[in-house]
Amino acid sequence: MSRNVALGNLDNRFRVSGISNTLTRNNANDNLDDGIEVENGATDNSLARNAASRNGSADNDGGFDLEDDNFLCDTNTWKNNTGISDPSKPCVQ
């Protein structure tokens, strides 16, 4: 998925599940929940050059623009994304 915008939604707008997905150059702003999230169990996904800002956290996890629910991102690759991510997961960048 490439060059999409999620703006002002009531949930997290880019949710990645499954295997071998690619997200590039998407924008997620002002959404109630996380901006871009990779679900637990989703593997071999590539996320690059996405931008997310001012997203909330309806799931009460602290509110992140960029989030990977897998331990140390598993086999998911995050590169050159912008937004606030969980500081305990340096793999999200």
DSSP file (Angstrom, degrees, kcal/mol; ACC not computed):
  #  RESIDUE AA STRUCTURE BP1 BP2  ACC     N-H-->O    O-->H-N    N-H-->O    O-->H-N    TCO  KAPPA ALPHA  PHI   PSI    X-CA   Y-CA   Z-CA
    1    1 A M              0   0    0      0, 0.0    23,-2.2     0, 0.0     2,-0.4   0.000 360.0 360.0 360.0 135.5    0.0    0.0    0.0
    2    2 A S  B     +a   24   0A   0     21,-0.2    23,-0.2     1,-0.1    24,-0.1  -0.996 360.0   6.5-144.9 142.4    1.4    3.3   -1.0
    3    3 A R  S    S+     0   0    0     21,-1.6     2,-0.3    -2,-0.4    23,-0.2   0.887  79.2 142.5  58.9  49.3    0.6    7.0   -0.8
    4    4 A N        -     0   0    0     20,-0.2    23,-2.5    -3,-0.1     2,-0.4  -0.790  38.3-143.9-113.9 160.8   -2.6    6.9    1.3
    5    5 A V  E     -d   27   0B   0     -2,-0.3     2,-0.5    21,-0.2    23,-0.2  -0.992   9.9-170.8-128.4 132.2   -3.8    9.3    4.0
    6    6 A A  E     +d   28   0B   0     21,-2.7    23,-2.6    -2,-0.4     2,-0.4  -0.982  20.0 174.0-118.7 116.2   -5.7    8.5    7.2
    7    7 A L  E     -d   29   0B   0     -2,-0.5    23,-0.2    21,-0.2    24,-0.1  -0.979  56.2 -12.7-133.3 122.2   -6.9   11.6    8.9
    8    8 A G  S    S+     0   0    0     21,-1.9    23,-0.2    -2,-0.4     2,-0.2   0.829  81.0 159.0  66.4  37.6   -9.2   12.1   11.9
    9    9 A N        -     0   0    0     20,-0.3    23,-3.2     2,-0.2    24,-0.2  -0.525  48.3-126.9 -91.6 161.1  -10.4    8.5   12.2
   10   10 A L  S    S+     0   0    0     21,-0.2     2,-0.2    -2,-0.2    -1,-0.1   0.404  92.0  31.7 -86.9   1.8  -11.9    6.9   15.4
   11   11 A D  S    S-     0   0    0     22,-0.1    22,-0.4    21,-0.1     2,-0.3  -0.817 108.1 -67.2-141.9 178.2   -9.5    3.9   15.3
   12   12 A N        -     0   0    0     -2,-0.2    23,-0.2    20,-0.2     3,-0.2  -0.625  47.4-155.8 -74.2 137.7   -6.0    3.3   14.2
   13   13 A R  S    S+     0   0    0     21,-0.5     2,-0.7    22,-0.4    23,-0.1   0.771  74.4  47.3 -96.2 -28.6   -6.0    3.6   10.4
   14   14 A F  E     +g   36   0C   0     21,-1.6    23,-3.1    20,-0.3     2,-0.5  -0.887  67.0 168.9-115.5 102.5   -3.1    1.6    9.1
   15   15 A R  E     -g   37   0C   0     -2,-0.7     2,-0.5    21,-0.2    23,-0.2  -0.958  18.3-156.1-116.5 119.3   -3.2   -1.8   10.8
   16   16 A V  E     +g   38   0C   0     21,-3.4    23,-2.9    -2,-0.5     2,-0.3  -0.833  20.8 162.7-100.4 125.7   -0.9   -4.4    9.3
   17   17 A S        +     0   0    0     -2,-0.5     2,-0.2    21,-0.2    24,-0.1  -0.959  41.8  26.9-134.4 156.4   -1.7   -8.1    9.8
   18   18 A G  S    S-     0   0    0     -2,-0.3    25,-1.2    21,-0.1     2,-0.4  -0.575  90.7 -44.6  95.2-158.7   -0.5  -11.1    8.0
   19   19 A I  B    S+j   43   0D   0     -2,-0.2    25,-0.2    23,-0.2    26,-0.1  -0.917 101.8   3.0-124.2 139.9    2.8  -11.8    6.2
   20   20 A S  S    S+     0   0    0     23,-1.8     2,-0.2    -2,-0.4    25,-0.2   0.855  74.2 156.0  61.7  45.2    4.9   -9.8    3.6
   21   21 A N        -     0   0    0     22,-0.3    25,-2.6    -3,-0.2     2,-0.4  -0.661  29.1-148.0 -92.9 156.8    2.9   -6.6    3.4
   22   22 A T  E     - b   0  46A   0     -2,-0.2     2,-0.5    23,-0.2    25,-0.2  -0.994  13.3-177.2-129.0 127.6    4.6   -3.3    2.3
   23   23 A L  E     + b   0  47A   0     23,-2.7    25,-2.5    -2,-0.4     2,-0.4  -0.988  14.9 167.1-120.4 120.2    3.6    0.2    3.5
   24   24 A T  E     -ab   2  48A   0    -23,-2.2   -21,-1.6    -2,-0.5    25,-0.2  -0.998  57.2  -3.9-137.2 140.0    5.4    3.1    1.9
   25   25 A R  S    S+     0   0    0     23,-1.5     2,-0.3    -2,-0.4    25,-0.2   0.833  83.7 145.6  54.5  43.0    4.8    6.9    1.9
   26   26 A N        -     0   0    0    -23,-0.2    25,-2.7    22,-0.2     2,-0.4  -0.730  37.9-143.5-103.2 158.7    1.6    6.8    3.8
   27   27 A N  E     -de   5  51B   0    -23,-2.5   -21,-2.7    -2,-0.3     2,-0.4  -0.989  14.6-178.0-125.5 131.7    0.4    9.5    6.2
   28   28 A A  E     +de   6  52B   0     23,-2.2    25,-1.8    -2,-0.4     2,-0.4  -0.954  18.6 164.2-128.8 110.9   -1.6    8.9    9.4
   29   29 A N  E     -de   7  53B   0    -23,-2.6   -21,-1.9    -2,-0.4   -20,-0.3  -0.979  53.9  -0.3-134.9 141.3   -2.6   12.0   11.3
   30   30 A D  S    S+     0   0    0     23,-1.8     2,-0.3    -2,-0.4    25,-0.2   0.794  78.8 153.6  59.0  35.1   -5.0   13.0   14.1
   31   31 A N        -     0   0    0     22,-0.3    25,-2.6   -23,-0.2   -21,-0.2  -0.685  51.6-126.0 -92.9 150.7   -6.5    9.5   14.5
   32   32 A L  S    S+     0   0    0    -23,-3.2    25,-0.2   -21,-0.3   -20,-0.2   0.853  93.3  31.8 -65.5 -35.1   -8.0    8.4   17.8
   33   33 A D  S    S-     0   0    0    -22,-0.4    23,-0.6     1,-0.3    -2,-0.2  -0.350 116.5 -40.4-109.1-169.1   -5.9    5.3   18.1
   34   34 A D        -     0   0    0     21,-0.2   -21,-0.5   -22,-0.1   -20,-0.3  -0.158  49.8-136.7 -55.1 147.5   -2.3    4.5   16.9
   35   35 A G  S    S+     0   0    0     29,-1.1   -21,-1.6     1,-0.3     2,-0.4   0.970  86.1   8.0 -72.9 -56.5   -1.4    5.8   13.5
   36   36 A I  E    S+gh  14  66C   0     29,-2.5    31,-2.5   -23,-0.1     2,-0.4  -0.990  76.6 177.6-130.6 121.8    0.4    2.8   11.9
   37   37 A E  E     -gh  15  67C   0    -23,-3.1   -21,-3.4    -2,-0.4     2,-0.6  -0.985  22.6-154.0-132.0 133.7    0.3   -0.5   13.8
   38   38 A V  E     -gh  16  68C   0     29,-2.6    31,-3.0    -2,-0.4    32,-0.2  -0.936  31.7-130.1-102.2 120.4    1.7   -3.9   13.0
   39   39 A E    >   -     0   0    0    -23,-2.9     3,-2.1    -2,-0.6    31,-0.1  -0.263  29.4 -86.8 -71.6 154.7   -0.3   -6.5   14.9
   40   40 A N  T 3  S+     0   0    0      1,-0.3    -1,-0.1    29,-0.2     3,-0.1  -0.387 117.1  25.7 -58.4 131.6    1.1   -9.3   17.0
   41   41 A G  T 3  S+     0   0    0      1,-0.3     2,-0.4    -3,-0.1    -1,-0.3   0.242  87.5 125.2  94.2 -11.4    1.9  -12.3   14.8
   42   42 A A    <   -     0   0    0     -3,-2.1    -1,-0.3   -26,-0.2     2,-0.3  -0.698  41.0-179.7 -80.3 128.6    2.3  -10.2   11.6
   43   43 A T  B     +j   19   0D   0    -25,-1.2   -23,-1.8    -2,-0.4   -22,-0.3  -0.866  45.3  23.9-133.2 161.9    5.8  -11.0   10.1
   44   44 A D  S    S+     0   0    0     -2,-0.3     2,-0.3   -25,-0.2    32,-0.2   0.786  78.5 149.7  57.9  33.4    8.1  -10.1    7.2
   45   45 A N        -     0   0    0    -25,-0.2    32,-3.1    -3,-0.2     2,-0.5  -0.701  36.6-147.0 -96.8 149.4    6.4   -6.7    6.7
   46   46 A S  E     -bc  22  77A   0    -25,-2.6   -23,-2.7    -2,-0.3     2,-0.5  -0.972  15.0-179.9-120.7 125.3    8.2   -3.7    5.3
   47   47 A L  E     +bc  23  78A   0     30,-3.0    32,-2.5    -2,-0.5     2,-0.4  -0.979  15.1 163.8-126.5 117.6    7.3   -0.2    6.4
   48   48 A A  E     -bc  24  79A   0    -25,-2.5   -23,-1.5    -2,-0.5   -22,-0.2  -0.995  54.0  -1.5-142.8 141.2    9.3    2.7    4.9
   49   49 A R  S    S+     0   0    0     30,-1.8     2,-0.3    -2,-0.4    32,-0.2   0.780  81.5 146.2  55.8  34.8    9.0    6.5    4.5
   50   50 A N        -     0   0    0     29,-0.3    32,-2.4   -25,-0.2     2,-0.4  -0.669  35.2-149.8 -93.7 156.1    5.7    6.8    6.3
   51   51 A A  E     +ef  27  82B   0    -25,-2.7   -23,-2.2    -2,-0.3     2,-0.4  -0.993  17.8 172.0-129.1 135.3    4.7    9.8    8.4
   52   52 A A  E     +e   28   0B   0     30,-2.2     2,-0.3    -2,-0.4    32,-0.2  -0.999   5.3 164.4-142.2 137.6    2.4    9.8   11.4
   53   53 A S  E     +e   29   0B   0    -25,-1.8   -23,-1.8    -2,-0.4   -22,-0.3  -0.997  54.6  14.6-153.9 152.9    1.6   12.5   13.9
   54   54 A R  S    S+     0   0    0     -2,-0.3     2,-0.3   -25,-0.2   -25,-0.1   0.789  75.8 152.3  57.0  35.6   -0.8   13.5   16.6
   55   55 A N        -     0   0    0    -25,-0.2   -23,-0.2   -27,-0.1    -1,-0.2  -0.690  29.6-149.5 -92.8 150.8   -2.4   10.1   16.9
   56   56 A G        -     0   0    0    -25,-2.6     8,-0.4   -23,-0.6     2,-0.2   0.052  14.3-113.3 -99.0-153.5   -4.0    9.0   20.2
   57   57 A S    >   +     0   0    0      6,-0.2     3,-1.4   -25,-0.2   -24,-0.3  -0.599  28.7 169.9-153.2  86.9   -4.4    5.7   21.9
   58   58 A A  T 3  S+     0   0    0      1,-0.3   -25,-0.1    -2,-0.2    -1,-0.1   0.704  85.1  60.8 -67.7 -19.0   -7.9    4.3   22.4
   59   59 A D  T 3  S-     0   0    0     -3,-0.1    -1,-0.3     1,-0.0   -26,-0.1   0.309 109.2-123.8 -93.3  10.0   -6.2    1.0   23.5
   60   60 A N  S <  S+     0   0    0     -3,-1.4    -2,-0.1     1,-0.1    -3,-0.0   0.793  71.4 128.8  58.5  35.1   -4.5    2.8   26.5
   61   61 A D  S    S-     0   0    0      3,-0.0    -1,-0.1     0, 0.0    -3,-0.1   0.312  91.0 -84.1-100.8   9.0   -1.0    1.7   25.5
   62   62 A G        -     0   0    0     -5,-0.2    -5,-0.1     2,-0.0    -4,-0.0   0.159  67.0 -90.3 112.0 -18.5    0.4    5.2   25.7
   63   63 A G        -     0   0    0      1,-0.1     2,-0.4    -7,-0.1    -6,-0.2   0.882  50.4-172.0  80.3  98.9   -0.5    6.4   22.3
   64   64 A F        -     0   0    0     -8,-0.4   -29,-1.1     1,-0.1    21,-0.2  -0.936  28.9-151.7-123.5 145.6    2.0    5.9   19.5
   65   65 A D  S    S+     0   0    0     19,-1.9   -29,-2.5    -2,-0.4     2,-0.4   0.850  97.0  30.5 -75.1 -36.7    2.1    7.1   15.9
   66   66 A L  E    S+hi  36  85C   0     18,-2.1    20,-0.6   -31,-0.2     2,-0.4  -0.990  77.3 169.4-126.5 127.0    4.1    4.0   15.0
   67   67 A E  E     -h   37   0C   0    -31,-2.5   -29,-2.6    -2,-0.4     2,-0.5  -0.996  22.0-169.7-146.0 136.8    3.7    0.7   16.8
   68   68 A D  E     -h   38   0C   0     -2,-0.4     5,-0.2   -31,-0.2   -29,-0.2  -0.984   8.6-162.8-122.7 118.1    4.8   -2.9   16.3
   69   69 A D        +     0   0    0    -31,-3.0     2,-0.2    -2,-0.5   -29,-0.2   0.431  62.4  96.7 -81.5   0.9    3.1   -5.4   18.7
   70   70 A N  S >  S-     0   0    0    -32,-0.2     3,-1.9   -31,-0.1     2,-0.3  -0.639  92.3 -91.3 -91.0 149.0    5.7   -8.1   18.1
   71   71 A F  G >  S-     0   0    0      1,-0.3     3,-2.1    -2,-0.2    -1,-0.1  -0.430 108.0 -16.5 -60.4 119.1    8.7   -8.7   20.4
   72   72 A L  G 3  S-     0   0    0     -2,-0.3    -1,-0.3     1,-0.3    -3,-0.1   0.800 120.7 -69.2  48.8  35.1   11.5   -6.5   19.0
   73   73 A C  G X   -     0   0    0     -3,-1.9     3,-3.1    -5,-0.2    -1,-0.3   0.427  65.9-137.5  69.6   1.1    9.5   -6.2   15.7
   74   74 A D  T <  S-     0   0    0     -3,-2.1   -31,-0.1     1,-0.3    -6,-0.0  -0.277  73.8 -22.8  50.1-121.0   10.1   -9.9   14.9
   75   75 A T  T 3  S+     0   0    0    -33,-0.2    -1,-0.3     2,-0.1     2,-0.3   0.137 107.7 119.0-106.6  19.4   11.0  -10.0   11.2
   76   76 A N    <   -     0   0    0     -3,-3.1     2,-0.5   -32,-0.2   -30,-0.2  -0.624  54.1-144.6 -83.7 145.0    9.3   -6.7   10.3
   77   77 A T  E     -c   46   0A   0    -32,-3.1   -30,-3.0    -2,-0.3     2,-0.5  -0.953  14.7-174.5-117.5 122.6   11.5   -3.9    8.9
   78   78 A W  E     +c   47   0A   0     13,-0.5     2,-0.4    -2,-0.5   -30,-0.2  -0.968  13.2 169.2-113.3 125.3   10.9   -0.3    9.7
   79   79 A K  E     -c   48   0A   0    -32,-2.5   -30,-1.8    -2,-0.5   -29,-0.3  -0.992  57.8 -10.5-142.3 133.8   13.0    2.3    7.9
   80   80 A N  S    S+     0   0    0     -2,-0.4     2,-0.3   -32,-0.2   -32,-0.1   0.797  82.8 147.0  56.5  36.6   12.9    6.1    7.6
   81   81 A N        -     0   0    0     12,-1.0     2,-0.4   -32,-0.2   -30,-0.2  -0.702  37.1-143.0 -95.5 154.7    9.5    6.6    9.1
   82   82 A T  B     +f   51   0B   0    -32,-2.4   -30,-2.2    -2,-0.3     2,-0.2  -0.966  49.3  75.6-121.9 138.6    8.6    9.6   11.2
   83   83 A G  S    S-     0   0    0     -2,-0.4     2,-0.4   -32,-0.2   -30,-0.1  -0.776  81.3 -59.5 147.9 170.3    6.4    9.7   14.3
   84   84 A I        +     0   0    0     -2,-0.2   -18,-2.1   -32,-0.2   -19,-1.9  -0.668  55.6 176.2 -83.2 129.9    6.5    8.9   18.0
   85   85 A S  B     -i   66   0C   0     -2,-0.4   -18,-0.1   -20,-0.2    -2,-0.0  -0.837  43.0 -75.9-128.4 168.2    7.1    5.2   18.7
   86   86 A D    >   -     0   0    0    -20,-0.6     3,-2.2    -2,-0.3     6,-0.2  -0.488  37.6-143.8 -63.6 119.6    7.6    3.1   21.9
   87   87 A P  T 3  S+     0   0    0      0, 0.0    -1,-0.2     0, 0.0    -3,-0.0   0.705  97.4  65.5 -62.9 -18.3   11.1    3.9   23.1
   88   88 A S  T 3  S+     0   0    0      1,-0.2   -16,-0.1     2,-0.1     3,-0.1   0.511  96.4  61.3 -80.9  -2.3   11.5    0.2   24.2
   89   89 A K    X   +     0   0    0     -3,-2.2     3,-1.9     1,-0.1    -1,-0.2  -0.699  56.6 170.4-123.5  79.4   11.4   -0.8   20.6
   90   90 A P  T 3  S+     0   0    0      0, 0.0    -1,-0.1     0, 0.0    -2,-0.1   0.648  70.9  77.6 -63.6 -13.0   14.3    0.8   18.7
   91   91 A C  T 3  S+     0   0    0     -3,-0.1     2,-0.8     1,-0.1   -13,-0.5   0.729  77.1  81.4 -68.4 -21.2   13.4   -1.4   15.7
   92   92 A V    <         0   0    0     -3,-1.9    -7,-0.1    -6,-0.2    -3,-0.1  -0.778 360.0 360.0 -87.5 110.1   10.5    1.0   14.9
   93   93 A Q              0   0    0     -2,-0.8   -12,-1.0   -11,-0.1    -1,-0.2   0.324 360.0 360.0-146.7 360.0   12.2    3.9   13.1
